Amino acid sequence: MKRPVLAANWKMNNGPSAAKAFMDAFLAGYAPRDDRTIIIFPPALSLTTVVAAATGRNDVLPGIQNIHWAEKGAFTGEISAPMAKDAGARVALVGHSERRHVFGETDAQCAKKCLAASRANMAFMLCVGETIQQREAGETERVVTHQLREGVSQTPNLISADFLLAYEPVWAIGTGLTASAGDASAIHTVLRSELRQMIGTRSDDIPILYGGSVSPTNAASLLAAPEVDGLLVGGASVEASSWLAIAQTISPY
């Protein structure tokens, strides 16, 4: 994927009608470009709407916010990786802080979801991040490296797997608080170092995104920070005008 990678996570916003209006407005203002990759993570019900709108746009990839680790079965309400891929998803979001802290998703479950995406030949974006209590206790590095190693522990052929990382400090999700560019860079450097220990120079190919109260006003400074390869955006990605401003942010790449 071309860097920067700019990912919009709509969370539980923008049903099919709103998704169509969003994509019409966004794509009308966002001409095809080859210097970055855009990923849109809509609610599952809006996935096919985003897929249809992005047809022919190789720089705009539809994603899925969550997958189950089983391929099929008696899991009412769940969506498998093969089903998501069949609907047009190119990337699966795994381990978002809300999945971990609101729905109780564990590192072990994240590992199974990463494996499921890999088996379906779909890229995945693994999210890692610390709580405010862990940060204040000086445990940030231990937490994020543990989540990284556990999250990809079941993924076969990791050295060639198609995946991304996102560092999203839990204390900055939807709070208006944002890690400074320097803070984000420091943790991204830790994650890059950990990846190098795991997969050698192949680690340089893995984009590491920052997520946590990203806005049009701070996007440029975050992208300019060393080792920040992109942004995972929540609230500021729900409206087309705000997302367009972020997607067009000048970057150092």
C-alpha positions in Angstrom: 0.0 0.0 0.0 1.2 3.5 -0.8 2.0 5.7 2.2 0.5 7.5 3.8 -2.3 5.1 4.5 -5.4 7.1 5.6 -8.1 4.9 7.1 -11.7 6.0 8.0 -13.4 4.1 10.7 -17.1 5.1 10.7 -17.9 2.9 13.7 -21.7 2.7 14.1 -22.5 5.6 11.8 -23.5 6.0 8.1 -26.1 3.3 7.1 -26.4 2.5 3.4 -28.2 5.8 2.4 -25.8 8.0 4.3 -22.8 5.9 3.1 -23.9 6.5 -0.5 -24.2 10.3 0.1 -20.8 10.3 1.8 -19.0 8.4 -1.0 -20.7 10.6 -3.7 -19.5 13.7 -1.9 -16.0 12.4 -1.0 -15.2 11.0 -4.4 -16.5 14.1 -6.2 -13.8 16.1 -4.4 -11.1 13.4 -4.2 -9.4 12.8 -7.6 -7.6 9.5 -8.1 -4.0 9.8 -6.9 -1.1 7.4 -6.6 0.8 8.9 -3.6 -1.3 7.4 -0.8 -3.9 4.7 0.0 -7.4 5.4 1.4 -9.2 2.7 3.4 -12.9 3.1 4.4 -14.2 0.9 7.3 -18.0 1.3 7.1 -20.6 -0.6 9.2 -21.1 -4.1 7.7 -24.6 -3.1 6.3 -22.9 -0.3 4.3 -20.0 -2.3 3.0 -21.5 -3.1 -0.4 -22.5 0.5 -0.8 -18.9 1.6 -0.3 -17.7 -1.2 -2.6 -20.0 -0.1 -5.4 -19.0 3.5 -5.0 -15.2 2.7 -5.0 -15.3 0.5 -8.1 -12.5 1.4 -10.4 -10.6 3.3 -7.6 -7.5 1.3 -6.7 -6.5 4.0 -4.3 -9.7 3.6 -2.2 -10.0 0.3 -0.4 -13.2 -0.9 1.3 -12.7 -2.5 4.7 -14.7 -4.4 7.4 -14.8 -3.3 11.0 -14.9 -6.7 12.5 -14.8 -10.4 11.5 -15.3 -13.7 13.3 -12.5 -16.3 13.3 -14.7 -19.2 12.0 -15.4 -19.5 8.3 -19.0 -20.4 8.9 -21.3 -21.9 11.5 -23.9 -21.2 14.2 -22.6 -17.7 15.2 -25.7 -15.5 14.9 -24.9 -11.9 14.0 -21.3 -12.6 13.1 -19.5 -12.2 9.7 -16.7 -14.4 8.6 -13.6 -13.3 6.7 -14.6 -15.1 3.5 -18.0 -13.5 3.6 -16.5 -10.1 4.0 -14.1 -10.7 1.2 -16.9 -11.9 -1.0 -18.8 -8.7 -0.3 -15.8 -6.7 -1.4 -13.8 -5.9 1.7 -10.1 -5.7 1.1 -8.9 -5.1 4.7 -10.2 -6.3 8.1 -9.9 -4.2 11.2 -8.8 -6.3 14.2 -8.6 -5.4 17.9 -9.9 -1.9 17.8 -9.9 -0.5 21.4 -13.7 -0.4 21.4 -13.7 -4.1 20.5 -11.3 -4.9 23.3 -12.6 -2.6 26.0 -16.3 -2.5 25.3 -16.9 -6.0 23.9 -14.1 -7.8 25.8 -12.1 -8.9 22.8 -8.9 -10.7 24.0 -5.4 -10.9 22.5 -6.2 -14.6 21.8 -9.3 -13.7 19.9 -7.5 -11.0 17.9 -4.9 -13.7 17.0 -7.6 -15.9 15.6 -9.1 -13.1 13.6 -5.8 -12.1 12.1 -5.3 -15.8 11.1 -8.9 -15.9 9.6 -8.2 -12.8 7.5 -4.9 -14.2 6.3 -6.5 -17.5 5.4 -9.1 -15.6 3.3 -6.2 -13.8 1.5 -7.4 -10.5 3.0 -5.2 -7.9 4.6 -5.7 -7.0 8.2 -5.0 -4.0 10.4 -4.1 -5.0 14.0 -4.8 -2.2 16.6 -2.7 -1.9 19.7 -2.8 0.6 22.5 -2.6 1.3 26.3 -5.1 2.6 28.8 -4.4 5.7 30.8 -3.7 3.6 33.8 -1.1 1.6 31.9 0.4 4.7 30.5 0.8 6.3 33.9 2.3 3.2 35.3 5.0 3.3 32.6 3.7 0.1 30.9 3.0 1.4 27.4 5.9 -0.3 25.6 5.2 -3.6 27.3 1.5 -3.5 26.5 1.8 -2.6 22.9 4.6 -5.0 22.1 2.7 -7.8 23.9 -0.5 -7.0 21.9 1.5 -7.0 18.7 3.3 -10.4 19.3 0.1 -12.1 20.5 -2.0 -10.6 17.7 0.1 -12.1 14.9 1.2 -15.2 16.8 -1.1 -17.5 14.8 -0.6 -15.8 11.4 1.3 -18.2 9.0 4.2 -17.0 6.9 4.2 -13.7 8.8 7.2 -12.5 6.8 5.0 -12.3 3.7 1.6 -11.6 5.3 -0.4 -8.6 4.1 -1.0 -6.5 7.2 -0.8 -3.1 8.9 -0.5 -1.9 12.5 -2.4 0.9 14.2 -1.3 2.4 17.5 -4.3 3.9 19.2 -3.9 4.9 22.8 -7.1 4.0 24.5 -7.1 7.3 26.5 -7.2 9.2 23.2 -10.1 7.4 21.5 -13.1 9.7 21.2 -11.9 11.9 24.1 -10.5 14.8 22.2 -7.1 14.0 23.8 -4.3 13.3 21.3 -0.9 11.9 21.7 1.7 14.5 20.7 3.5 13.8 17.4 6.6 13.1 19.5 4.7 10.6 21.7 3.2 8.8 18.7 6.6 8.7 17.0 8.2 7.2 20.1 5.8 4.3 20.3 5.8 3.7 16.5 9.6 3.4 16.8 9.2 0.8 19.5 6.7 -1.1 17.3 9.0 -0.9 14.3 11.9 -2.2 16.4 9.7 -5.1 17.6 8.7 -5.9 14.1 12.3 -6.0 12.9 13.1 -8.5 15.6 10.2 -10.6 14.4 10.5 -10.4 10.6 13.7 -8.6 9.8 13.9 -6.0 7.0 10.4 -7.0 5.8 9.2 -4.9 8.8 9.9 -1.7 6.8 7.1 -2.7 4.5 4.5 -2.7 7.2 2.7 0.7 7.6 2.1 1.8 11.2 -0.8 4.2 11.6 -1.7 6.5 14.5 -5.3 6.7 15.7 -6.8 8.7 18.5 -8.8 12.0 18.1 -7.2 12.7 14.7 -8.7 15.8 13.1 -8.0 18.0 10.0 -6.1 20.4 12.3 -3.6 17.9 13.7 -3.3 15.4 10.7 -0.3 17.1 9.1 1.8 17.3 12.2 1.1 13.6 13.0 2.0 12.5 9.5 5.2 14.5 9.7 6.4 12.5 12.8 9.0 9.8 12.1 7.6 6.3 11.7 4.0 7.5 11.5 3.0 6.0 8.1 -0.7 7.0 8.2 -3.7 7.7 10.3 -6.7 5.7 11.6 -9.5 8.2 12.0 -12.8 7.8 13.9 -15.2 10.7 14.5 -13.5 13.1 12.0 -14.1 10.5 9.2 -17.9 10.3 9.6 -18.6 13.5 7.6 -17.3 13.7 4.0 -16.0 17.3 4.2 -13.9 16.5 7.3 -12.6 13.3 5.9 -11.8 14.9 2.5 -9.6 17.5 4.3 -7.7 14.7 6.1 -7.4 12.5 3.0 -5.8 15.4 1.1 -3.4 16.3 3.9 0.1 17.1 2.6 2.5 14.4 3.8 6.3 13.9 3.9 6.1 10.8 1.7 
